Amino acid sequence: MKIEVETLKKMVNGWDINLQVDLTKSQIDRDALNRVEDWKVTFKDNKLYLEVFMDNTEPWEDEPLEELVKAAKMEIEWKLNQLLV
């Protein structure tokens, strides 16, 4: 599973983080993607696109951008590993 940052967008009170995950269609149960909380999930071809807003007014999301991106990647990798078939 390869997770890369597609876009980062600075918002008034946080960051909109978009990740791209390369996988084969057989690797993940698409119906189970509904269980990925807090993330907008889109499938296109063999790529999975995930979007989350990190609100810097939340105590656990007020870290530097580099740490937010690292945490987002770790979170989505953990969540997707739970859904692998």
N, C-alpha and C positions, 0 to 999 in steps of 0.2 A: 504494500500500500504506500503510495507516494503522495504526500500532502504538501501542497505549495500555496503560497499566498498569491491570489489572483489580483485583488485590489485592496487598498486601504484608503478609507475616506474619512477625513477629519470632520466631525460634526461639532455643533455648539457645545455639547456636554459629553463628548466621548468619541469613539471610533466605530465605524462600520467596517467590519473585517469580513472579507470574502475569501474562502479557501477553495481550492480545486483538488480533488482526489482522483487519481488514475486507478481504475480497477476494471476487472473483467465483469461482464454482466452476471456471470455465475457466482461471483464472490459474495454477493449481498442480496438479502431478501428485500426487495423494493417495498413491500407492504410494511415491513418492520421499520422502515425509515420514518414512519409516522410517530414512532416512539422516541425520536431524537428531539428532546425538548429544547426550547430556546433558540433553535436554529431553523432558518428557512432552507429547505432542501430541494434541489432541482437535479434531475438526471438528464443528461444529454449525451448520446452516443455511449462511450465507455467512461465517461467522466461524471463525477458527482460534484455539484457545486453547493457550497454551504455558506450561509451568511448569518452573521450575528452582530448585534450592537453591544459594545462594551461601554457602559455608562460610567464616566469617571466620577460621578457623585456617589456611587456605591463604594463602600470601603474596600472591598476585595477587587475592585476593577480600576483603582486609581494608580496603578503601577505605570512605569514608563512603557511606551509603545512596544519596545522590543520584548518586554516581559509579557505583555498582553497577548502578543502574537504567539509567543512560545506556549503560553497557557492554553490559548485557543486550539493550537495544533495538538497539544497533548490531550485536551478534553475530547476533541473529535476523534482522534485515533482510538482512545479508550472506548468511546461510545460505539464507533463502527466495528471495533473488534468484537463487541458483544453481539453484533448482527451478522457476522460472517457465517456463510452456510458451507 
